[in-house]
Amino acid sequence: MPRRRALIAGNWKMHKTAAEAAVLTTEIRALLPAEPEVDVLLLPPYPCLQTVHGALQGDRRVQLGAQDCHWEDSGAFTGEVSAGMLAAWCQHVLVGHSERRQLFHESDGTVRAKLEAVLRSGMEPILAVGETEAERRSGATRDVLVRQARAGLVGLPREQVLLCTVAYEPVWAIGTGAAAEPGDIAEAALILRGVIEEAASGDAAEVRILYGGSVTPESAPALLSADGVAGALVGGASLSAPQFCGITAAASP
């Protein structure tokens, strides 16, 4: 089964007004090479999706995604956004980010329901998984990754598993400047690859595993060299066009 190109995804989190998002998108487009050797994805806040879509002007070098969605297709859920509402703008939706799990108490079951909603709407989910510092210190990393990944993927039809991307984001490394070591990342990727192959009932090399957690242009070459890693989920550095495009350059073969 062929492997897909590396993916560099920029998660803007709750940053940028619509006007600022248009400027950042234009700057990123200007700095990207004419033919990037990696897939590039922007994940702006909901109110900026239409603006970023317009600022991309159909640029095929950059894909657009959302940071989250609700698990129902519609209903009385004030303040929420369904996957179907996003499908006009987005190719991908991030589900299960540690901030959603930690701050908004999303369970594995909630994350699975959101992942299924993304697939129902014809988009590709990015399933985020990762252990906390306390879980790491107690030696529970493997158990946490297997539990979260199995809850998200096992039981899906094989063709749907192959549409997914898995992002390993150790919670202790997000926004702290303390990136994981390449050996630790490779070990986590190997654990996740086992679950992916279980869910797909065989080889699933085209399912990409990303690393997320304090990725910068300086740290990217070492982090992305970890065995089994096919890209990055970038947080703070994605808010700067030079830094984000520096990471895309570092990921190029």
C-alpha positions as CSV (number, residue, x, y, z in Angstrom):
1,M,0.0,0.0,0.0
2,P,1.5,3.4,-1.0
3,R,2.4,5.9,1.7
4,R,0.9,9.3,1.5
5,R,3.0,12.5,1.5
6,A,3.9,14.1,4.8
7,L,1.3,16.5,6.3
8,I,2.0,19.7,8.1
9,A,-1.1,21.0,9.8
10,G,-1.3,24.4,11.5
11,N,-3.7,24.5,14.5
12,W,-4.3,28.2,15.1
13,K,-6.5,27.4,18.2
14,M,-8.3,30.5,19.5
15,H,-6.1,33.1,17.7
16,K,-6.6,35.5,14.8
17,T,-9.5,37.7,13.9
18,A,-10.9,37.3,10.3
19,A,-8.7,40.2,9.1
20,E,-5.6,38.8,10.8
21,A,-6.4,35.3,9.4
22,A,-6.5,36.7,5.8
23,V,-3.1,38.4,6.3
24,L,-1.5,35.2,7.7
25,T,-3.0,33.1,4.9
26,T,-1.7,35.4,2.3
27,E,1.8,35.4,3.9
28,I,1.9,31.6,4.0
29,R,0.9,31.4,0.4
30,A,3.7,33.8,-0.6
31,L,6.3,31.8,1.3
32,L,5.4,28.3,0.2
33,P,7.3,26.9,-2.8
34,A,5.4,26.6,-6.1
35,E,5.2,22.9,-5.7
36,P,5.5,21.9,-2.0
37,E,6.7,18.3,-1.4
38,V,4.4,18.0,1.6
39,D,0.6,18.5,2.1
40,V,-0.2,21.7,3.9
41,L,-3.3,22.2,6.1
42,L,-4.6,25.2,8.0
43,L,-7.0,24.9,10.9
44,P,-8.3,28.4,11.8
45,P,-11.1,29.2,14.2
46,Y,-14.7,28.7,13.0
47,P,-15.4,32.4,12.3
48,C,-12.3,32.6,10.0
49,L,-13.0,29.6,7.8
50,Q,-14.8,31.5,5.1
51,T,-12.2,34.3,5.2
52,V,-9.3,31.8,4.9
53,H,-11.1,29.9,2.2
54,G,-11.4,33.2,0.2
55,A,-7.8,34.2,0.9
56,L,-6.6,30.9,-0.5
57,Q,-8.2,31.8,-3.8
58,G,-8.4,28.1,-4.8
59,D,-4.7,27.6,-4.1
60,R,-4.3,23.8,-4.3
61,R,-1.1,23.8,-2.3
62,V,-3.1,24.5,0.9
63,Q,-6.0,22.5,2.4
64,L,-8.4,23.8,5.0
65,G,-9.7,22.2,8.1
66,A,-11.6,22.8,11.3
67,Q,-10.5,22.4,14.9
68,D,-13.5,20.5,16.1
69,C,-17.2,19.7,15.4
70,H,-20.3,18.4,17.2
71,W,-21.2,14.7,16.9
72,E,-24.8,15.3,15.8
73,D,-25.8,16.4,12.3
74,S,-28.2,19.0,13.6
75,G,-30.2,19.8,16.7
76,A,-30.8,22.1,19.7
77,F,-27.1,22.5,20.6
78,T,-26.6,26.3,21.1
79,G,-23.1,27.4,20.2
80,E,-22.1,24.2,18.4
81,V,-21.2,23.5,14.8
82,S,-21.9,20.3,13.0
83,A,-19.6,18.5,10.6
84,G,-22.1,19.1,7.8
85,M,-21.8,22.9,8.3
86,L,-18.1,22.6,7.8
87,A,-18.0,20.4,4.7
88,A,-18.5,23.3,2.3
89,W,-15.1,24.8,3.4
90,C,-13.1,21.9,4.9
91,Q,-11.3,18.8,3.9
92,H,-10.3,17.8,7.4
93,V,-11.5,18.1,11.0
94,L,-9.4,17.7,14.1
95,V,-11.0,15.6,16.9
96,G,-9.8,14.7,20.3
97,H,-7.2,17.4,20.8
98,S,-5.9,17.3,24.3
99,E,-7.4,20.7,25.1
100,R,-10.8,19.3,24.3
101,R,-10.2,16.2,26.3
102,Q,-8.7,18.1,29.3
103,L,-10.5,21.4,29.4
104,F,-13.9,20.3,28.1
105,H,-13.9,16.8,29.5
106,E,-14.4,15.0,26.2
107,S,-14.5,11.3,26.7
108,D,-13.2,8.7,24.3
109,G,-16.8,8.0,23.4
110,T,-17.4,11.6,22.5
111,V,-14.3,11.8,20.4
112,R,-15.4,8.6,18.5
113,A,-18.8,10.1,17.9
114,K,-17.2,13.3,16.5
115,L,-14.9,11.2,14.3
116,E,-17.8,9.3,12.8
117,A,-19.7,12.6,12.2
118,V,-16.7,13.9,10.2
119,L,-16.6,10.7,8.1
120,R,-20.4,10.9,7.5
121,S,-19.9,14.4,6.1
122,G,-17.3,13.3,3.6
123,M,-14.3,14.8,5.3
124,E,-11.2,13.2,6.8
125,P,-10.7,13.2,10.5
126,I,-7.4,13.8,12.4
127,L,-7.6,11.9,15.6
128,A,-5.4,13.4,18.3
129,V,-4.1,11.1,21.1
130,G,-1.5,11.6,23.9
131,E,-0.6,11.1,27.5
132,T,-0.3,13.7,30.3
133,E,2.9,14.2,32.3
134,A,1.4,12.2,35.2
135,E,0.5,9.3,32.9
136,R,4.0,9.4,31.4
137,R,5.7,9.4,34.9
138,S,3.6,6.4,36.0
139,G,4.5,4.4,32.9
140,A,1.0,4.5,31.4
141,T,1.9,6.0,28.0
142,R,1.3,2.7,26.1
143,D,-2.0,2.1,27.8
144,V,-3.3,5.6,27.2
145,L,-2.3,5.6,23.5
146,V,-3.8,2.2,22.9
147,R,-7.0,3.1,24.7
148,Q,-7.5,6.4,22.9
149,A,-6.6,5.1,19.4
150,R,-8.7,1.9,19.7
151,A,-11.7,3.9,20.9
152,G,-11.3,6.1,17.9
153,L,-10.6,3.6,15.1
154,V,-11.4,0.0,16.0
155,G,-14.8,-1.0,14.5
156,L,-14.7,1.4,11.6
157,P,-15.0,-0.1,8.1
158,R,-11.5,-0.5,6.7
159,E,-12.1,2.1,4.0
160,Q,-12.9,4.7,6.7
161,V,-9.8,3.8,8.8
162,L,-7.7,4.6,5.7
163,L,-9.2,8.1,5.6
164,C,-8.0,8.9,9.1
165,T,-4.8,10.6,10.3
166,V,-3.6,10.1,13.8
167,A,-1.7,12.8,15.7
168,Y,0.5,11.9,18.6
169,E,0.6,15.0,20.9
170,P,2.0,14.3,24.4
171,V,0.1,16.7,26.6
172,W,3.2,17.6,28.6
173,A,4.9,18.9,25.4
174,I,2.1,21.2,24.1
175,G,3.0,24.8,24.4
176,T,5.7,24.1,26.9
177,G,8.8,24.2,24.7
178,A,9.7,20.7,25.9
179,A,9.4,18.6,22.8
180,A,9.5,14.8,23.0
181,E,12.7,13.0,22.0
182,P,12.8,11.3,18.6
183,G,13.1,7.9,20.3
184,D,10.0,8.5,22.4
185,I,8.1,9.7,19.4
186,A,9.2,6.6,17.4
187,E,8.1,4.3,20.2
188,A,4.7,6.0,20.3
189,A,4.3,5.8,16.6
190,L,5.0,2.1,16.7
191,I,2.3,1.6,19.3
192,L,-0.2,3.6,17.3
193,R,0.8,1.8,14.0
194,G,-0.2,-1.5,15.8
195,V,-3.6,-0.1,16.6
196,I,-4.1,1.3,13.1
197,E,-3.3,-2.1,11.6
198,E,-5.6,-3.8,14.0
199,A,-8.4,-1.4,13.0
200,A,-7.7,-1.8,9.3
201,S,-7.3,-5.6,9.5
202,G,-3.8,-5.4,7.9
203,D,-1.4,-3.0,6.4
204,A,-2.5,0.6,6.5
205,A,0.7,2.4,5.6
206,E,-1.2,5.3,4.0
207,V,-2.6,6.3,7.4
208,R,-0.3,9.1,8.5
209,I,0.9,9.5,12.1
210,L,1.8,13.1,13.0
211,Y,3.7,14.5,15.9
212,G,2.5,17.6,17.8
213,G,4.1,19.4,20.7
214,S,6.4,22.4,20.6
215,V,7.4,21.9,17.0
216,T,9.5,24.8,15.6
217,P,11.6,25.2,12.4
218,E,14.7,24.4,14.6
219,S,13.3,21.3,16.3
220,A,11.4,20.0,13.2
221,P,14.3,18.1,11.5
222,A,14.9,15.9,14.5
223,L,11.3,15.4,15.5
224,L,10.2,14.6,11.9
225,S,13.1,12.1,11.5
226,A,11.5,9.8,14.1
227,D,10.6,6.5,12.7
228,G,7.0,6.2,11.7
229,V,6.2,9.9,11.7
230,A,4.7,11.5,8.6
231,G,4.3,15.1,9.5
232,A,3.4,17.5,12.3
233,L,0.5,19.1,14.1
234,V,1.9,22.6,14.7
235,G,0.5,24.9,17.3
236,G,2.2,28.2,18.2
237,A,4.6,28.2,15.3
238,S,1.7,28.0,12.9
239,L,0.8,31.6,13.8
240,S,3.9,32.9,12.1
241,A,4.2,32.4,8.3
242,P,8.0,32.2,8.3
243,Q,8.0,29.7,11.1
244,F,5.2,27.6,9.7
245,C,6.7,27.5,6.2
246,G,10.1,26.7,7.8
247,I,8.6,23.6,9.3
248,T,7.0,22.6,5.9
249,A,10.5,23.0,4.4
250,A,12.0,20.8,7.1
251,A,9.5,18.1,6.4
252,S,10.2,18.0,2.7
253,P,12.1,14.9,1.5
